[in-house]
Amino acid sequence: MSGILRVFMVDPAIAVDHIVVDTGGLQASCLAPPETYHPAFNQRTTTVGWLPEGE
């Protein structure tokens, strides 16, 4: 199953914090699911200026 999610700006004073696409397996909750990280998009670099000690 594939599709297109279209989001239109209706009011410039409204900001979207996150969008959750449930493809199955999410438990019902009032909070958002935990953030997932992908190594291709979340690379650890020293250019940001933060790294845990010892790395």
mmCIF file as Biopython writes it, N, C-alpha, C and O atoms, coordinates in Angstrom:
data_model
#
loop_
_atom_site.group_PDB
_atom_site.id
_atom_site.type_symbol
_atom_site.label_atom_id
_atom_site.label_alt_id
_atom_site.label_comp_id
_atom_site.label_asym_id
_atom_site.label_entity_id
_atom_site.label_seq_id
_atom_site.pdbx_PDB_ins_code
_atom_site.Cartn_x
_atom_site.Cartn_y
_atom_site.Cartn_z
_atom_site.occupancy
_atom_site.B_iso_or_equiv
_atom_site.auth_seq_id
_atom_site.auth_asym_id
_atom_site.pdbx_PDB_model_num
ATOM 1   N N  . MET A ? 1  ? 0.847  -1.175 0.000  1.0 0.0 1  A 1 
ATOM 2   C CA . MET A ? 1  ? 0.000  0.000  0.000  1.0 0.0 1  A 1 
ATOM 3   C C  . MET A ? 1  ? 0.894  1.240  0.000  1.0 0.0 1  A 1 
ATOM 4   O O  . MET A ? 1  ? 1.792  1.365  0.833  1.0 0.0 1  A 1 
ATOM 5   N N  . SER A ? 2  ? 0.654  2.112  -0.895 1.0 0.0 2  A 1 
ATOM 6   C CA . SER A ? 2  ? 1.408  3.361  -0.936 1.0 0.0 2  A 1 
ATOM 7   C C  . SER A ? 2  ? 0.440  4.491  -1.229 1.0 0.0 2  A 1 
ATOM 8   O O  . SER A ? 2  ? -0.675 4.272  -1.703 1.0 0.0 2  A 1 
ATOM 9   N N  . GLY A ? 3  ? 0.877  5.673  -0.945 1.0 0.0 3  A 1 
ATOM 10  C CA . GLY A ? 3  ? 0.020  6.817  -1.174 1.0 0.0 3  A 1 
ATOM 11  C C  . GLY A ? 3  ? 0.788  8.099  -0.989 1.0 0.0 3  A 1 
ATOM 12  O O  . GLY A ? 3  ? 1.994  8.095  -0.741 1.0 0.0 3  A 1 
ATOM 13  N N  . ILE A ? 4  ? 0.082  9.182  -1.111 1.0 0.0 4  A 1 
ATOM 14  C CA . ILE A ? 4  ? 0.677  10.505 -0.978 1.0 0.0 4  A 1 
ATOM 15  C C  . ILE A ? 4  ? -0.027 11.219 0.166  1.0 0.0 4  A 1 
ATOM 16  O O  . ILE A ? 4  ? -1.256 11.255 0.239  1.0 0.0 4  A 1 
ATOM 17  N N  . LEU A ? 5  ? 0.765  11.777 1.042  1.0 0.0 5  A 1 
ATOM 18  C CA . LEU A ? 5  ? 0.238  12.581 2.136  1.0 0.0 5  A 1 
ATOM 19  C C  . LEU A ? 5  ? 0.420  14.039 1.757  1.0 0.0 5  A 1 
ATOM 20  O O  . LEU A ? 5  ? 1.544  14.506 1.575  1.0 0.0 5  A 1 
ATOM 21  N N  . ARG A ? 6  ? -0.662 14.737 1.644  1.0 0.0 6  A 1 
ATOM 22  C CA . ARG A ? 6  ? -0.593 16.161 1.288  1.0 0.0 6  A 1 
ATOM 23  C C  . ARG A ? 6  ? -0.976 16.994 2.508  1.0 0.0 6  A 1 
ATOM 24  O O  . ARG A ? 6  ? -2.000 16.755 3.149  1.0 0.0 6  A 1 
ATOM 25  N N  . VAL A ? 7  ? -0.141 17.962 2.807  1.0 0.0 7  A 1 
ATOM 26  C CA . VAL A ? 7  ? -0.380 18.858 3.937  1.0 0.0 7  A 1 
ATOM 27  C C  . VAL A ? 7  ? -0.412 20.269 3.387  1.0 0.0 7  A 1 
ATOM 28  O O  . VAL A ? 7  ? 0.532  20.709 2.732  1.0 0.0 7  A 1 
ATOM 29  N N  . PHE A ? 8  ? -1.491 20.975 3.652  1.0 0.0 8  A 1 
ATOM 30  C CA . PHE A ? 8  ? -1.650 22.333 3.152  1.0 0.0 8  A 1 
ATOM 31  C C  . PHE A ? 8  ? -1.629 23.317 4.311  1.0 0.0 8  A 1 
ATOM 32  O O  . PHE A ? 8  ? -2.193 23.049 5.372  1.0 0.0 8  A 1 
ATOM 33  N N  . MET A ? 9  ? -0.976 24.460 4.105  1.0 0.0 9  A 1 
ATOM 34  C CA . MET A ? 9  ? -0.964 25.504 5.117  1.0 0.0 9  A 1 
ATOM 35  C C  . MET A ? 9  ? -2.277 26.274 5.027  1.0 0.0 9  A 1 
ATOM 36  O O  . MET A ? 9  ? -2.588 26.871 3.996  1.0 0.0 9  A 1 
ATOM 37  N N  . VAL A ? 10 ? -3.035 26.256 6.102  1.0 0.0 10 A 1 
ATOM 38  C CA . VAL A ? 10 ? -4.306 26.964 6.142  1.0 0.0 10 A 1 
ATOM 39  C C  . VAL A ? 10 ? -4.155 28.272 6.905  1.0 0.0 10 A 1 
ATOM 40  O O  . VAL A ? 10 ? -4.742 29.290 6.537  1.0 0.0 10 A 1 
ATOM 41  N N  . ASP A ? 11 ? -3.365 28.236 7.969  1.0 0.0 11 A 1 
ATOM 42  C CA . ASP A ? 11 ? -3.167 29.402 8.820  1.0 0.0 11 A 1 
ATOM 43  C C  . ASP A ? 11 ? -1.670 29.544 9.095  1.0 0.0 11 A 1 
ATOM 44  O O  . ASP A ? 11 ? -1.059 28.604 9.602  1.0 0.0 11 A 1 
ATOM 45  N N  . PRO A ? 12 ? -1.059 30.693 8.776  1.0 0.0 12 A 1 
ATOM 46  C CA . PRO A ? 12 ? 0.386  30.845 8.984  1.0 0.0 12 A 1 
ATOM 47  C C  . PRO A ? 12 ? 0.799  30.846 10.456 1.0 0.0 12 A 1 
ATOM 48  O O  . PRO A ? 12 ? 1.990  30.753 10.750 1.0 0.0 12 A 1 
ATOM 49  N N  . ALA A ? 13 ? -0.143 30.948 11.377 1.0 0.0 13 A 1 
ATOM 50  C CA . ALA A ? 13 ? 0.196  30.966 12.797 1.0 0.0 13 A 1 
ATOM 51  C C  . ALA A ? 13 ? 0.218  29.567 13.409 1.0 0.0 13 A 1 
ATOM 52  O O  . ALA A ? 13 ? 0.455  29.423 14.609 1.0 0.0 13 A 1 
ATOM 53  N N  . ILE A ? 14 ? -0.025 28.541 12.605 1.0 0.0 14 A 1 
ATOM 54  C CA . ILE A ? 14 ? -0.060 27.170 13.112 1.0 0.0 14 A 1 
ATOM 55  C C  . ILE A ? 14 ? 1.181  26.430 12.650 1.0 0.0 14 A 1 
ATOM 56  O O  . ILE A ? 14 ? 1.564  26.513 11.483 1.0 0.0 14 A 1 
ATOM 57  N N  . ALA A ? 15 ? 1.812  25.704 13.569 1.0 0.0 15 A 1 
ATOM 58  C CA . ALA A ? 15 ? 2.996  24.907 13.241 1.0 0.0 15 A 1 
ATOM 59  C C  . ALA A ? 15 ? 2.692  23.432 13.488 1.0 0.0 15 A 1 
ATOM 60  O O  . ALA A ? 15 ? 2.021  23.083 14.459 1.0 0.0 15 A 1 
ATOM 61  N N  . VAL A ? 16 ? 3.183  22.584 12.615 1.0 0.0 16 A 1 
ATOM 62  C CA . VAL A ? 16 ? 3.028  21.139 12.775 1.0 0.0 16 A 1 
ATOM 63  C C  . VAL A ? 16 ? 4.245  20.628 13.532 1.0 0.0 16 A 1 
ATOM 64  O O  . VAL A ? 16 ? 5.380  20.802 13.086 1.0 0.0 16 A 1 
ATOM 65  N N  . ASP A ? 17 ? 4.009  20.000 14.668 1.0 0.0 17 A 1 
ATOM 66  C CA . ASP A ? 17 ? 5.103  19.486 15.485 1.0 0.0 17 A 1 
ATOM 67  C C  . ASP A ? 17 ? 5.592  18.150 14.956 1.0 0.0 17 A 1 
ATOM 68  O O  . ASP A ? 17 ? 6.798  17.948 14.814 1.0 0.0 17 A 1 
ATOM 69  N N  . HIS A ? 18 ? 4.691  17.244 14.666 1.0 0.0 18 A 1 
ATOM 70  C CA . HIS A ? 18 ? 5.070  15.959 14.098 1.0 0.0 18 A 1 
ATOM 71  C C  . HIS A ? 18 ? 3.859  15.329 13.417 1.0 0.0 18 A 1 
ATOM 72  O O  . HIS A ? 18 ? 2.712  15.655 13.725 1.0 0.0 18 A 1 
ATOM 73  N N  . ILE A ? 19 ? 4.132  14.442 12.509 1.0 0.0 19 A 1 
ATOM 74  C CA . ILE A ? 19 ? 3.100  13.678 11.816 1.0 0.0 19 A 1 
ATOM 75  C C  . ILE A ? 19 ? 3.403  12.210 12.066 1.0 0.0 19 A 1 
ATOM 76  O O  . ILE A ? 19 ? 4.525  11.758 11.836 1.0 0.0 19 A 1 
ATOM 77  N N  . VAL A ? 20 ? 2.420  11.469 12.530 1.0 0.0 20 A 1 
ATOM 78  C CA . VAL A ? 20 ? 2.594  10.045 12.805 1.0 0.0 20 A 1 
ATOM 79  C C  . VAL A ? 20 ? 1.805  9.265  11.768 1.0 0.0 20 A 1 
ATOM 80  O O  . VAL A ? 20 ? 0.597  9.456  11.626 1.0 0.0 20 A 1 
ATOM 81  N N  . VAL A ? 21 ? 2.483  8.389  11.045 1.0 0.0 21 A 1 
ATOM 82  C CA . VAL A ? 21 ? 1.838  7.505  10.083 1.0 0.0 21 A 1 
ATOM 83  C C  . VAL A ? 21 ? 1.881  6.106  10.683 1.0 0.0 21 A 1 
ATOM 84  O O  . VAL A ? 21 ? 2.946  5.500  10.788 1.0 0.0 21 A 1 
ATOM 85  N N  . ASP A ? 22 ? 0.723  5.603  11.071 1.0 0.0 22 A 1 
ATOM 86  C CA . ASP A ? 22 ? 0.645  4.280  11.699 1.0 0.0 22 A 1 
ATOM 87  C C  . ASP A ? 22 ? 0.416  3.233  10.620 1.0 0.0 22 A 1 
ATOM 88  O O  . ASP A ? 22 ? -0.659 3.167  10.023 1.0 0.0 22 A 1 
ATOM 89  N N  . THR A ? 23 ? 1.428  2.422  10.377 1.0 0.0 23 A 1 
ATOM 90  C CA . THR A ? 23 ? 1.297  1.340  9.401  1.0 0.0 23 A 1 
ATOM 91  C C  . THR A ? 23 ? 1.032  0.015  10.104 1.0 0.0 23 A 1 
ATOM 92  O O  . THR A ? 23 ? 1.166  -1.053 9.505  1.0 0.0 23 A 1 
ATOM 93  N N  . GLY A ? 24 ? 0.660  0.089  11.357 1.0 0.0 24 A 1 
ATOM 94  C CA . GLY A ? 24 ? 0.361  -1.103 12.140 1.0 0.0 24 A 1 
ATOM 95  C C  . GLY A ? 24 ? 1.399  -1.301 13.224 1.0 0.0 24 A 1 
ATOM 96  O O  . GLY A ? 24 ? 2.583  -1.035 13.019 1.0 0.0 24 A 1 
ATOM 97  N N  . GLY A ? 25 ? 0.959  -1.764 14.366 1.0 0.0 25 A 1 
ATOM 98  C CA . GLY A ? 25 ? 1.895  -2.076 15.430 1.0 0.0 25 A 1 
ATOM 99  C C  . GLY A ? 25 ? 2.057  -1.003 16.487 1.0 0.0 25 A 1 
ATOM 100 O O  . GLY A ? 25 ? 2.707  -1.253 17.502 1.0 0.0 25 A 1 
ATOM 101 N N  . LEU A ? 26 ? 1.496  0.181  16.296 1.0 0.0 26 A 1 
ATOM 102 C CA . LEU A ? 26 ? 1.600  1.223  17.321 1.0 0.0 26 A 1 
ATOM 103 C C  . LEU A ? 26 ? 0.530  1.011  18.381 1.0 0.0 26 A 1 
ATOM 104 O O  . LEU A ? 26 ? -0.617 0.694  18.066 1.0 0.0 26 A 1 
ATOM 105 N N  . GLN A ? 27 ? 0.912  1.187  19.627 1.0 0.0 27 A 1 
ATOM 106 C CA . GLN A ? 27 ? -0.048 1.079  20.710 1.0 0.0 27 A 1 
ATOM 107 C C  . GLN A ? 27 ? -0.751 2.417  20.882 1.0 0.0 27 A 1 
ATOM 108 O O  . GLN A ? 27 ? -0.167 3.475  20.648 1.0 0.0 27 A 1 
ATOM 109 N N  . ALA A ? 28 ? -2.009 2.356  21.294 1.0 0.0 28 A 1 
ATOM 110 C CA . ALA A ? 28 ? -2.765 3.581  21.527 1.0 0.0 28 A 1 
ATOM 111 C C  . ALA A ? 28 ? -2.129 4.360  22.674 1.0 0.0 28 A 1 
ATOM 112 O O  . ALA A ? 28 ? -1.800 3.785  23.712 1.0 0.0 28 A 1 
ATOM 113 N N  . SER A ? 29 ? -1.956 5.672  22.487 1.0 0.0 29 A 1 
ATOM 114 C CA . SER A ? 29 ? -1.294 6.490  23.489 1.0 0.0 29 A 1 
ATOM 115 C C  . SER A ? 29 ? -1.666 7.947  23.275 1.0 0.0 29 A 1 
ATOM 116 O O  . SER A ? 29 ? -2.028 8.348  22.168 1.0 0.0 29 A 1 
ATOM 117 N N  . CYS A ? 30 ? -1.576 8.734  24.335 1.0 0.0 30 A 1 
ATOM 118 C CA . CYS A ? 30 ? -1.784 10.176 24.211 1.0 0.0 30 A 1 
ATOM 119 C C  . CYS A ? 30 ? -0.505 10.877 23.772 1.0 0.0 30 A 1 
ATOM 120 O O  . CYS A ? 30 ? -0.542 12.031 23.344 1.0 0.0 30 A 1 
ATOM 121 N N  . LEU A ? 31 ? 0.616  10.189 23.874 1.0 0.0 31 A 1 
ATOM 122 C CA . LEU A ? 31 ? 1.899  10.750 23.488 1.0 0.0 31 A 1 
ATOM 123 C C  . LEU A ? 31 ? 2.307  10.221 22.122 1.0 0.0 31 A 1 
ATOM 124 O O  . LEU A ? 31 ? 1.769  9.224  21.640 1.0 0.0 31 A 1 
ATOM 125 N N  . ALA A ? 32 ? 3.236  10.883 21.526 1.0 0.0 32 A 1 
ATOM 126 C CA . ALA A ? 32 ? 3.760  10.430 20.238 1.0 0.0 32 A 1 
ATOM 127 C C  . ALA A ? 32 ? 4.647  9.210  20.458 1.0 0.0 32 A 1 
ATOM 128 O O  . ALA A ? 32 ? 5.191  9.031  21.548 1.0 0.0 32 A 1 
ATOM 129 N N  . PRO A ? 33 ? 4.800  8.374  19.441 1.0 0.0 33 A 1 
ATOM 130 C CA . PRO A ? 33 ? 5.709  7.238  19.581 1.0 0.0 33 A 1 
ATOM 131 C C  . PRO A ? 33 ? 7.145  7.723  19.704 1.0 0.0 33 A 1 
ATOM 132 O O  . PRO A ? 33 ? 7.439  8.856  19.324 1.0 0.0 33 A 1 
ATOM 133 N N  . PRO A ? 34 ? 8.044  6.901  20.222 1.0 0.0 34 A 1 
ATOM 134 C CA . PRO A ? 34 ? 9.437  7.326  20.340 1.0 0.0 34 A 1 
ATOM 135 C C  . PRO A ? 34 ? 10.050 7.586  18.972 1.0 0.0 34 A 1 
ATOM 136 O O  . PRO A ? 34 ? 9.710  6.923  17.992 1.0 0.0 34 A 1 
ATOM 137 N N  . GLU A ? 35 ? 10.945 8.546  18.916 1.0 0.0 35 A 1 
ATOM 138 C CA . GLU A ? 35 ? 11.578 8.910  17.656 1.0 0.0 35 A 1 
ATOM 139 C C  . GLU A ? 35 ? 12.504 7.795  17.196 1.0 0.0 35 A 1 
ATOM 140 O O  . GLU A ? 35 ? 13.214 7.194  18.002 1.0 0.0 35 A 1 
ATOM 141 N N  . THR A ? 36 ? 12.492 7.525  15.899 1.0 0.0 36 A 1 
ATOM 142 C CA . THR A ? 36 ? 13.390 6.519  15.347 1.0 0.0 36 A 1 
ATOM 143 C C  . THR A ? 36 ? 14.497 7.223  14.588 1.0 0.0 36 A 1 
ATOM 144 O O  . THR A ? 36 ? 14.271 8.244  13.940 1.0 0.0 36 A 1 
ATOM 145 N N  . TYR A ? 37 ? 15.682 6.671  14.674 1.0 0.0 37 A 1 
ATOM 146 C CA . TYR A ? 37 ? 16.837 7.265  14.028 1.0 0.0 37 A 1 
ATOM 147 C C  . TYR A ? 37 ? 17.335 6.341  12.934 1.0 0.0 37 A 1 
ATOM 148 O O  . TYR A ? 37 ? 17.392 5.125  13.113 1.0 0.0 37 A 1 
ATOM 149 N N  . HIS A ? 38 ? 17.689 6.912  11.823 1.0 0.0 38 A 1 
ATOM 150 C CA . HIS A ? 38 ? 18.266 6.152  10.717 1.0 0.0 38 A 1 
ATOM 151 C C  . HIS A ? 38 ? 19.687 6.647  10.513 1.0 0.0 38 A 1 
ATOM 152 O O  . HIS A ? 38 ? 19.902 7.857  10.438 1.0 0.0 38 A 1 
ATOM 153 N N  . PRO A ? 39 ? 20.671 5.748  10.421 1.0 0.0 39 A 1 
ATOM 154 C CA . PRO A ? 39 ? 22.070 6.178  10.326 1.0 0.0 39 A 1 
ATOM 155 C C  . PRO A ? 39 ? 22.364 7.077  9.131  1.0 0.0 39 A 1 
ATOM 156 O O  . PRO A ? 39 ? 23.271 7.906  9.200  1.0 0.0 39 A 1 
ATOM 157 N N  . ALA A ? 40 ? 21.627 6.933  8.049  1.0 0.0 40 A 1 
ATOM 158 C CA . ALA A ? 40 ? 21.890 7.761  6.871  1.0 0.0 40 A 1 
ATOM 159 C C  . ALA A ? 40 ? 21.484 9.213  7.099  1.0 0.0 40 A 1 
ATOM 160 O O  . ALA A ? 40 ? 22.055 10.120 6.495  1.0 0.0 40 A 1 
ATOM 161 N N  . PHE A ? 41 ? 20.502 9.435  7.967  1.0 0.0 41 A 1 
ATOM 162 C CA . PHE A ? 41 ? 19.999 10.786 8.174  1.0 0.0 41 A 1 
ATOM 163 C C  . PHE A ? 41 ? 20.433 11.395 9.495  1.0 0.0 41 A 1 
ATOM 164 O O  . PHE A ? 41 ? 20.330 12.610 9.667  1.0 0.0 41 A 1 
ATOM 165 N N  . ASN A ? 42 ? 20.910 10.597 10.426 1.0 0.0 42 A 1 
ATOM 166 C CA . ASN A ? 42 ? 21.317 11.077 11.740 1.0 0.0 42 A 1 
ATOM 167 C C  . ASN A ? 42 ? 22.764 10.685 12.010 1.0 0.0 42 A 1 
ATOM 168 O O  . ASN A ? 42 ? 23.048 9.952  12.957 1.0 0.0 42 A 1 
ATOM 169 N N  . GLN A ? 43 ? 23.667 11.170 11.186 1.0 0.0 43 A 1 
ATOM 170 C CA . GLN A ? 43 ? 25.072 10.831 11.361 1.0 0.0 43 A 1 
ATOM 171 C C  . GLN A ? 43 ? 25.659 11.652 12.496 1.0 0.0 43 A 1 
ATOM 172 O O  . GLN A ? 43 ? 25.335 12.828 12.657 1.0 0.0 43 A 1 
ATOM 173 N N  . ARG A ? 44 ? 26.518 11.028 13.276 1.0 0.0 44 A 1 
ATOM 174 C CA . ARG A ? 44 ? 27.164 11.713 14.395 1.0 0.0 44 A 1 
ATOM 175 C C  . ARG A ? 44 ? 28.400 12.417 13.864 1.0 0.0 44 A 1 
ATOM 176 O O  . ARG A ? 44 ? 29.314 11.779 13.340 1.0 0.0 44 A 1 
ATOM 177 N N  . THR A ? 45 ? 28.423 13.711 13.999 1.0 0.0 45 A 1 
ATOM 178 C CA . THR A ? 45 ? 29.565 14.481 13.524 1.0 0.0 45 A 1 
ATOM 179 C C  . THR A ? 45 ? 30.049 15.397 14.634 1.0 0.0 45 A 1 
ATOM 180 O O  . THR A ? 45 ? 29.328 15.678 15.591 1.0 0.0 45 A 1 
ATOM 181 N N  . THR A ? 46 ? 31.275 15.851 14.486 1.0 0.0 46 A 1 
ATOM 182 C CA . THR A ? 46 ? 31.818 16.787 15.465 1.0 0.0 46 A 1 
ATOM 183 C C  . THR A ? 46 ? 31.572 18.231 15.047 1.0 0.0 46 A 1 
ATOM 184 O O  . THR A ? 46 ? 31.901 19.151 15.796 1.0 0.0 46 A 1 
ATOM 185 N N  . THR A ? 47 ? 30.998 18.448 13.865 1.0 0.0 47 A 1 
ATOM 186 C CA . THR A ? 47 ? 30.757 19.817 13.413 1.0 0.0 47 A 1 
ATOM 187 C C  . THR A ? 47 ? 29.661 20.488 14.225 1.0 0.0 47 A 1 
ATOM 188 O O  . THR A ? 47 ? 29.601 21.716 14.285 1.0 0.0 47 A 1 
ATOM 189 N N  . VAL A ? 48 ? 28.801 19.708 14.845 1.0 0.0 48 A 1 
ATOM 190 C CA . VAL A ? 48 ? 27.726 20.274 15.643 1.0 0.0 48 A 1 
ATOM 191 C C  . VAL A ? 48 ? 28.263 20.798 16.960 1.0 0.0 48 A 1 
ATOM 192 O O  . VAL A ? 48 ? 27.707 21.737 17.530 1.0 0.0 48 A 1 
ATOM 193 N N  . GLY A ? 49 ? 29.343 20.197 17.449 1.0 0.0 49 A 1 
ATOM 194 C CA . GLY A ? 49 ? 29.928 20.657 18.690 1.0 0.0 49 A 1 
ATOM 195 C C  . GLY A ? 49 ? 29.480 19.878 19.900 1.0 0.0 49 A 1 
ATOM 196 O O  . GLY A ? 49 ? 29.777 20.273 21.028 1.0 0.0 49 A 1 
ATOM 197 N N  . TRP A ? 50 ? 28.774 18.779 19.700 1.0 0.0 50 A 1 
ATOM 198 C CA . TRP A ? 50 ? 28.376 17.970 20.841 1.0 0.0 50 A 1 
ATOM 199 C C  . TRP A ? 50 ? 28.641 16.512 20.538 1.0 0.0 50 A 1 
ATOM 200 O O  . TRP A ? 50 ? 28.247 15.994 19.493 1.0 0.0 50 A 1 
ATOM 201 N N  . LEU A ? 51 ? 29.290 15.882 21.436 1.0 0.0 51 A 1 
ATOM 202 C CA . LEU A ? 51 ? 29.486 14.437 21.413 1.0 0.0 51 A 1 
ATOM 203 C C  . LEU A ? 51 ? 29.664 13.991 22.854 1.0 0.0 51 A 1 
ATOM 204 O O  . LEU A ? 51 ? 30.301 14.691 23.641 1.0 0.0 51 A 1 
ATOM 205 N N  . PRO A ? 52 ? 29.119 12.847 23.210 1.0 0.0 52 A 1 
ATOM 206 C CA . PRO A ? 52 ? 29.340 12.359 24.570 1.0 0.0 52 A 1 
ATOM 207 C C  . PRO A ? 52 ? 30.821 12.151 24.835 1.0 0.0 52 A 1 
ATOM 208 O O  . PRO A ? 52 ? 31.593 11.906 23.909 1.0 0.0 52 A 1 
ATOM 209 N N  . GLU A ? 53 ? 31.217 12.247 26.086 1.0 0.0 53 A 1 
ATOM 210 C CA . GLU A ? 53 ? 32.626 12.102 26.445 1.0 0.0 53 A 1 
ATOM 211 C C  . GLU A ? 53 ? 33.142 10.734 26.047 1.0 0.0 53 A 1 
ATOM 212 O O  . GLU A ? 53 ? 32.440 9.732  26.186 1.0 0.0 53 A 1 
ATOM 213 N N  . GLY A ? 54 ? 34.367 10.693 25.551 1.0 0.0 54 A 1 
ATOM 214 C CA . GLY A ? 54 ? 34.994 9.446  25.172 1.0 0.0 54 A 1 
ATOM 215 C C  . GLY A ? 54 ? 34.747 9.042  23.732 1.0 0.0 54 A 1 
ATOM 216 O O  . GLY A ? 54 ? 35.170 7.962  23.321 1.0 0.0 54 A 1 
ATOM 217 N N  . GLU A ? 55 ? 34.080 9.871  22.960 1.0 0.0 55 A 1 
ATOM 218 C CA . GLU A ? 55 ? 33.820 9.525  21.560 1.0 0.0 55 A 1 
ATOM 219 C C  . GLU A ? 55 ? 34.464 10.527 20.643 1.0 0.0 55 A 1 
ATOM 220 O O  . GLU A ? 55 ? 34.356 10.406 19.423 1.0 0.0 55 A 1 
#
